[in-house]
Amino acid sequence: MMDYLLRFDGARDNDEFFEAARRESEVVYYAGIEMRVGPWIPDAIRVCLSDVPGQPASIQIVLIELEPTDVQARISARKYLPEASSAVIQSLVEYLERVETQCRGTGDQRLPQFQRLAAALRSVGGIQVSSAGHCRDCRKPVETVALIDSGCASAVQPRPAPAPAEFVFGGDLVLTPAQHKILARTIRVLDATVRGHDHSAATLKNWLAHRTQPLRHALSTSTVEYSALRALLESERRRGTRVSCDAVAADLARLWSASGRPWTAAQVAAVVTDYWLIASRLKKLSAMPVVFAEARGVVSKQAA
């Protein structure tokens, strides 16, 4: 039997509830990455996994909402009723993938426990999904309701992996607006990782837009031209963009070499090519600690 408490909110008003929950029972607790259920972000999810050898495995998932009053708690619990249980399970699986990446990047010893839960979600049938409304000052729920389709949910069916988009960073390329956006994102994330600015807790969208974004700041304060790199990042995105990959790689090699270990244009091209597909799958709300953990893995292969 394993009990998981996964916190998605960061409200200080809820700290006492979670601290009490962790004191009263032995749970695998995790916080710092959010998860959506339809348009909503629950305050937390509690998952009870029973996988005793020789007995049928079972999983109970409870969406938790914390409110100041009984009435508000009931309203918050019931808003999940029309959500599909299968969609909740799929969201939880995708959330656990991000958690596992973060655990690998930080050496978190809870990784095997999250892997165990993820594997069970993909194999156990008859998963029960419900929602519970709590008052913040009470561990006992005011109301617990099963989702309308509860009892119909089953293990997540693995989705076929999309065919990798072929991309090699080299020579002269004409990029579509979408490819240009992915390449700019790739370069900004890799630059922050290589130069040691990989410590943001923001979402990808907010990190990219911030005026002190590391690469934006470096180019605005540098006396070096970096003309090809500037042209790539500042060019119009609404139409096709011609990029000299070799010139951009040379600019990045100069910039990155100034931060410590030497880089060649060939190494830059290789790491951009390797990270491209990962960058293409990032979402606006991707958590930067997870994004950076994946980028470090790619960069470390070139540094080895």
Buried (B, 14 or more C-beta within 10 A) or exposed (E): EBBBBBBBBEEEEBEEBBEEBEEEEEBBBBEBBBBBBEEBEBBBBBBBBBBEEEEEBBBBBBBBBBBEEBEBBBBBBBBBBEBBBBBBBBBBBBBBEBBBBBBBBEEBEBBEBBBBBBEBBEEBEEBBBBBBBBBBEEEEBBBBBBBEBBEEBBBBEEEEEEEEEEBEBBEEBEBEEEBBBBBBBBBBBBBBBBBEBBEBEBBBEBBBEEEEBBBBEBBEEEEEEBEBBBBBBEBEBEEEBEBBBBBBBBBBBBBBBEEEEEBBBEBBBBBBBBBBBBBBEBEEEBBBBBBBBBBBBBBEEBEE
